[in-house]
Amino acid sequence: MRLIPRRNKHFLKGMTSMARTKERSFGQVLRDRRRQLDLTQEEVARRIKTSTPYIGHLESAKRHPSDKIVTRLAEVLGLDRRELFFLANPRAQALLSPEPESDAKSAWEDFRKDEQMRRIHNITGDEMEMLERVALLGEVRSPRDFIYILNTVRHAVGR
């Protein structure tokens, strides 16, 4: 995945090597970009309204950022927000990749039949209907991905 800068200003030097390396982690990209901009962890933390240790934890992959933090980091560091989000959430990118319809239907059937999983995650009837509609898109690879989708939707609606 290549991170595209939102702004080219102050970004050209050193960006080509970072853009070519697909295996870079979220934390490595943050650290490299912060250093390119000659910012300290403290300065980045102040600009995104968080703590200095939290920035260190993000850079060392000890913590996972919220969507809000990813957005703030993208703005402060001049990185593409969407690509930074996918770098922080690699499974989200995998969910968007097309998959044969037969696999999606079997993943839905496995999920639908797993009463224990539904009970553990307190999945309501309305949530099952929503997930069934997601299954019709034909892009869900495994029953666990339905839990990921559900948790993302729950987070988005504040549950």
Order of alpha helices (4+ residues) and beta strands (2+ residues): alpha-alpha-alpha-alpha-alpha-alpha-alpha-alpha-alpha-alpha-alpha
